[in-house]
Amino acid sequence: MKILLIEDEIQLCESLVQLLMHSKYNVDAAHDGVNGLHLVLTNIYDVIILDISLPFMNGLDVMTRARQRNISTPILLLTAKEEPRDIIAGLDHGADDYLAKPFDPGELLARVRALIRRKSHTLIEKKLYYSDISLDLTNYRMECRHESVKLSRKEFEIMYYFMLNPERLIGKERLVSRVWSLESNTEYNNIEVYISFLRKKLAYLSPDVVITTLRGRGYKLEQSHD
C-alpha cells in the first residue's frame, strides 16, 4: 500500500514517515501544497494524509483541485485544532476523515487502515477479483480455482495495482513510482524482473489472464486471447 503524506512540520513529517514505514507502507512526503498537489495528481496512492496549513497552497485548495481532477483517493485531513468550522470545511472540500493535532500515532494508523478498507468497491471479503483470479489482501496470496501461490511484498504491490486497473495500460514509470518511493534508486529493469516472477506464478495457476507488454509503453493485465 502506498501513502502520500503532505505535512510542512519537518520533524513531525519525518516521524510519521517512519511510523508508516514501520507499518509496512510505502510512503512519499511533500512539505508544501504545490509539490503535494503535483504528487496527488499522479493518482498512484491508496491514502493521502494532508495537513490543512501548508505553504504556497493550503490543504483545502489541494483537495479541491484533486477532486476537480476526479482523484478519488481517500484523504485523511490533519487539523491544527479541533475547530468545527475547520472540520466542516475539510469534509465539504472532499476529505474522507480528519484527525486533530496532537494525535495518538495508533489512532492515525487505525484511521489509515479504515480508509484503505473503504477504498475499493471491488473488495469482497478482503479480496480483489479479476476474471478467474483473486488476490487475498490478508496473506499476500494469488488464487485461481483451487490453487494458490504466495507473493512477495513487491510482487503483491504490483499485482494489487494491476488488479485495481485491469485492462488499462500502465507505464513502467508509473509502476516504479507506485511500488517504490520517489527517493528510491530503483532501476527500471527491476520491474521487468518482478513482472517475470509474476508471469511464472500466473503460469503455474493457469488462469484466463495474462500480463502483456506493449513495447516502449508499459504493461497491461488482461484476459488471454488464446
JOWO-V259325 format. One record per backbone hydrogen bond with DSSP energy under -0.5 kcal/mol. NH is the residue of the N-H (numbers start at 1). CO is the residue of the C=O. E is the energy in kcal/mol with one decimal. If there is no record, write none. Layout:
nh->{NH,NH}
co->{CO,CO}
e->{E,E}
This chain:
nh->{3,4,5,5,6,6,7,7,10,13,14,15,16,17,18,19,20,21,22,23,24,25,26,28,30,33,36,37,38,39,40,41,42,43,46,47,48,49,50,50,51,52,54,57,59,62,63,64,65,66,67,68,69,70,71,72,74,76,77,77,78,79,79,83,87,88,89,90,91,92,93,94,95,96,97,99,101,107,108,109,110,111,112,113,114,115,116,117,118,119,119,120,123,124,128,130,133,134,135,136,136,137,137,140,141,142,143,144,145,147,149,151,156,157,158,159,160,161,162,163,164,165,165,167,168,170,171,175,176,177,178,179,180,184,190,191,191,192,193,194,195,196,197,198,199,200,201,202,203,204,205,206,207,210,212,212,214,215,217,218,219,220,222,222,224}
co->{26,47,3,28,4,49,5,30,8,9,10,11,12,13,14,15,16,17,18,19,21,20,1,3,5,55,32,33,34,35,36,37,39,40,2,2,74,4,48,76,6,78,52,55,52,58,59,60,61,62,63,64,65,67,66,70,46,48,75,97,50,77,99,81,83,84,85,86,87,88,89,91,90,75,75,77,79,104,104,105,106,107,108,109,110,111,112,113,114,115,116,116,120,127,135,133,130,143,128,134,141,126,135,136,136,149,134,147,132,144,142,140,152,153,154,155,156,157,158,159,160,161,162,221,165,219,169,171,172,173,174,175,176,181,187,187,188,188,189,190,191,192,193,194,195,196,197,198,199,200,201,202,202,222,210,220,218,213,214,214,170,212,210,220,208}
e->{-3.2,-2.1,-0.5,-2.7,-0.5,-3.0,-0.6,-2.2,-1.1,-3.1,-2.7,-2.0,-2.6,-2.5,-2.0,-2.1,-2.7,-2.6,-2.3,-1.0,-1.9,-2.0,-2.7,-2.3,-2.3,-2.1,-2.1,-2.6,-1.9,-1.8,-2.5,-2.4,-1.4,-1.8,-3.1,-1.2,-2.5,-3.2,-0.6,-2.8,-2.3,-2.0,-1.1,-1.8,-3.1,-2.0,-2.4,-2.4,-2.4,-2.2,-2.8,-2.0,-1.2,-1.6,-2.4,-0.8,-0.6,-3.2,-0.6,-2.7,-3.1,-0.5,-2.0,-2.3,-2.2,-2.9,-2.3,-2.4,-2.5,-2.5,-1.6,-1.0,-2.3,-2.4,-1.5,-2.5,-3.2,-0.7,-1.8,-2.2,-2.0,-2.4,-2.2,-2.4,-2.1,-2.1,-2.2,-2.2,-1.5,-1.0,-0.5,-0.5,-1.2,-2.0,-2.0,-2.3,-2.5,-2.2,-2.5,-0.5,-3.0,-2.3,-0.7,-0.9,-0.9,-2.6,-2.8,-2.5,-0.6,-2.5,-2.3,-3.1,-2.8,-2.4,-2.3,-2.7,-3.0,-1.8,-2.3,-2.6,-1.3,-0.9,-0.6,-3.3,-1.4,-3.1,-0.5,-2.1,-2.5,-2.3,-2.1,-2.2,-2.6,-1.6,-1.9,-0.5,-1.0,-1.0,-1.7,-2.1,-2.7,-2.1,-2.0,-2.5,-2.4,-1.9,-1.9,-2.5,-2.4,-1.7,-1.6,-1.8,-0.8,-3.0,-0.7,-2.8,-2.9,-0.7,-3.0,-2.1,-2.5,-1.9,-2.4,-0.6,-2.6}
